[in-house]
């Protein structure tokens, strides 16, 4: 939940500045839960690494293999800024990411050229992220209605367009349509296996909680949709009997933990200041 060194940011300022997503929307609820964020983020990456062009772009041009914790914190900060950050700061961060993506290009092992700013790939990345976070919240925190699931995709449209994902799903039905269209090209790989190994062994949580880290990774596999969940690299690596109950208890308990300095809490104070000044 904390930004990495050098990216510290006060989400409580400036007073009254709205975010890219509505403060009373479902996104603000989902992103306030650290357990759902961890699980949903892993699910999203599993789906992204199953797409050959996205996999090559992520694996060949990121620091994840060298420093997974730093990479996760940077990605998490970008997500927090997109949801909670004051609009000008969020737009500035997204523009910086787009410029960085402009340098990410190459060829997959199968000989297919790719570019990180390809709208097709951006649509998949944006869609899998929204699906992952929303489904993790739905599965482990509280049941979401169909309208709330649709809203999660609709609320992400402002940031999706800024990233260049102009065809990103705007509803749950559109997500399922994109998944069905993309499914024939999804595949397993040694990289998918390596990602699973890193997520199980890397020092992301403190050593006494490493068992919980592995549990949450299994929870992420459990909600990953077909055909990815049945890939050889993931088959049988979901939750074991009784573990879903434990994950739900952890996720629901996380909603009760006071986090006064979290981006969600700071952003709520930012908007409250506007009301107090009128």
Rosetta blueprint (number, residue, H / E / L):
1 X L
2 X L
3 X L
4 X L
5 X L
6 X L
7 X L
8 X L
9 X L
10 X L
11 X L
12 X L
13 X L
14 X L
15 X L
16 X L
17 X L
18 X L
19 X L
20 X L
21 X L
22 X L
23 X L
24 X L
25 X L
26 X H
27 X H
28 X H
29 X H
30 X H
31 X L
32 X L
33 X L
34 X H
35 X H
36 X H
37 X H
38 X H
39 X H
40 X H
41 X H
42 X H
43 X H
44 X H
45 X H
46 X H
47 X H
48 X H
49 X H
50 X L
51 X E
52 X H
53 X H
54 X H
55 X H
56 X H
57 X H
58 X H
59 X H
60 X H
61 X H
62 X L
63 X L
64 X L
65 X L
66 X L
67 X L
68 X H
69 X H
70 X H
71 X H
72 X H
73 X H
74 X H
75 X H
76 X H
77 X H
78 X H
79 X H
80 X H
81 X H
82 X H
83 X H
84 X H
85 X L
86 X L
87 X H
88 X H
89 X H
90 X H
91 X H
92 X H
93 X H
94 X H
95 X H
96 X H
97 X H
98 X H
99 X H
100 X H
101 X H
102 X L
103 X L
104 X L
105 X E
106 X E
107 X E
108 X L
109 X L
110 X L
111 X L
112 X L
113 X E
114 X E
115 X E
116 X L
117 X L
118 X L
119 X H
120 X H
121 X H
122 X H
123 X H
124 X H
125 X H
126 X H
127 X H
128 X H
129 X H
130 X H
131 X H
132 X H
133 X H
134 X H
135 X H
136 X H
137 X H
138 X H
139 X H
140 X H
141 X L
142 X L
143 X L
144 X L
145 X L
146 X H
147 X H
148 X H
149 X H
150 X H
151 X H
152 X H
153 X H
154 X H
155 X H
156 X L
157 X H
158 X H
159 X H
160 X H
161 X H
162 X H
163 X H
164 X L
165 X L
166 X L
167 X L
168 X L
169 X L
170 X L
171 X L
172 X H
173 X H
174 X H
175 X H
176 X H
177 X H
178 X H
179 X H
180 X H
181 X H
182 X H
183 X H
184 X L
185 X L
186 X E
187 X L
188 X L
189 X L
190 X H
191 X H
192 X H
193 X H
194 X H
195 X H
196 X H
197 X H
198 X H
199 X H
200 X H
201 X H
202 X L
203 X L
204 X L
205 X L
206 X L
207 X H
208 X H
209 X H
210 X H
211 X H
212 X H
213 X H
214 X H
215 X H
216 X H
217 X H
218 X H
219 X H
220 X H
221 X H
222 X H
223 X H
224 X L
225 X L
226 X L
227 X L
228 X L
229 X L
230 X L
231 X L
232 X L
233 X L
234 X L
235 X L
236 X L
237 X L
238 X L
239 X L
240 X L
241 X L
242 X L
243 X H
244 X H
245 X H
246 X H
247 X H
248 X H
249 X H
250 X H
251 X H
252 X H
253 X H
254 X H
255 X L
256 X L
257 X L
258 X L
259 X L
260 X L
261 X L
262 X L
263 X H
264 X H
265 X H
266 X H
267 X H
268 X H
269 X H
270 X H
271 X H
272 X H
273 X H
274 X H
275 X H
276 X H
277 X L
278 X L
